[in-house]
Amino acid sequence: MNPIPNNVDEVLPGLFLGNLVAAESLDILKTCGITHVLSLTHSLPKIPEEAGVIHRHIPILDVPTQNILAVIDICLDFMAEALREEGNNILVHCYLGKSRSGGVVVAYVMKKQNIPLALAHAFVKSKRPLVHPNRAFRSQLELWGTSGYDSAILNDHEIVDFGFGEEIPAAYKKKNSKSSSKRHGHGSSLDGASALRSQDLARKLEEIAPQEAVTGEEAGVNGGWGVVHMDEVTKTFFESCLDEVGIVKKSSRRVCWVG
């Protein structure tokens, strides 16, 4: 279902992902039957009072050093509460419905379906092609997912902006083979990880939304992801990113993740 092209898309039954225009439009809110709105914008949006929705505003910046895990539990709890009652519909939005709200909706799908970031991202993107959480958000969500959804995983880390395309400073470059493997969210090498083949991706997408199943190509798996084992998808997805953001363990000053 795509009730209002570009402004809002339905990702799962009752879960809508959109932009600021959708959140501030009485017509769109009524058309989609929205009962709850989660705003992830810096400033407070002007939600029409006539819509009669339950509104929650959680300010988030779309910048490399934003710790999205600091608010992820609050966001997911609000979403789960909204969707607990049959007939409720929630709109999750930021300015474009691309990075901040896209990242939170991807996180919701990850946890609800217990699937890895790459698969959840592909699924959400198949519903709203615009979705593209920034590198920092993707890195954090990968760590969050592989930690068993522990939002406190970054409590003893800091997020460092190394600058677009710049080399990582030598002080942050000390890595051994063990820390290098953990940078991908795995305790062992990716080659030893259990592989999820491309056909499994399509089957898992069918399990999530059987009435609106998509092919791997439509899910964005061919376009930039590659129809390969899921462990290699994850590896290529993150290693192809420029060294823009590092998640650094405060005690050692070592980069444990670069996104």
Residue, then its C-alpha position, 0 to 999 in steps of 0.5 A: m500500500n502506498p496511499i500518498p506517494n513519496n510522503v508516506d508508505e506502509v511498511l507493516p500493517g499499521l506502521f507507516l513511515g513518512n516525512l514532515v509533510a505527512a505528519e503536518s497534513l490533516d488529509i494524509l493523517k486521516t487517509c491513513g487512519i493515523t492514531h499515533v505519530l512519532s516525530l524524530t525531528h530536531s524541532l517540534p512539528k505542527i501536528p494538526e490538532e484536528a487529527g486527534v492523534i497521540h503524539r511523541h516528539i523525540p529530537i534526533l539530529d541526522v549527523p554522524t555523531q548522533n547516538i541513536l541507541a540512546v533513544i531506541d528503546i523509547c521509540l520502539d516502546f512507543m511504537a509497540e504500545a501504539l500497535r498493541e490495540e487493533g485498529n491503531n496506525i502509527l506514523v514514524h517520521c523525520y524531515l524526509g522519511k529517509s535516515r532518522s525515521g528510516g533507521v528507527v523503523v529498520a530497528y523495529v523490524m530487526k527486533k520484531q522479526n529477529i533478523p539482521l540489519a541487512l535483511a531488515h534494511a532491504f525489507v523496509k527499503s522495498k516498501r519505501p525506496l527512499v530509506h537510507p539511514n546514515r552510516a553512523f546509524r547503520s553501524q550502531l544498529e548492527l552492533w545493537g542487533t548483534s548484542g541482543y538489542d542492548s541499547a547500552i552497548l555504546n555506554d563505554h564508547e564514543i562516536v568520532d567523526f573522522g570527516f568525509g573520506e579522511e584517513i583514520p588518525a593513527a591514534y585510532k588505528k591500532k587494531n588486532s585480528k580479534s578487534s577487526s572481526k568484532r568490527h563487523g559485529h561478529g565474535s568470529s570471522l565472517d567466513g565462518a559465520s552461517a551463510l544466509r543465501s539470497q533465496d533465503l532472503a526472499r523467503k524471509l521477506e515472504e514470512i514478514a509480509p506474505q501478501e506483498a512479497v518482493t523479489g531480491e532485486e525489488a528489495g534492493v539486494n541486486g542494486g548495491w547489495g549483491v545477490v550473495h551470502m548474507d554474511e558477505v552482504t553485511k561485510t561488503f555493505f559496511e566495508s564499502c562505506l568510507d571511513e567517516v565515522g568510528i565507534v571508539k572504545k573509550s578505554s583503549r581508543r581503538v576503533c571497534w567499528v567504522g561505518 
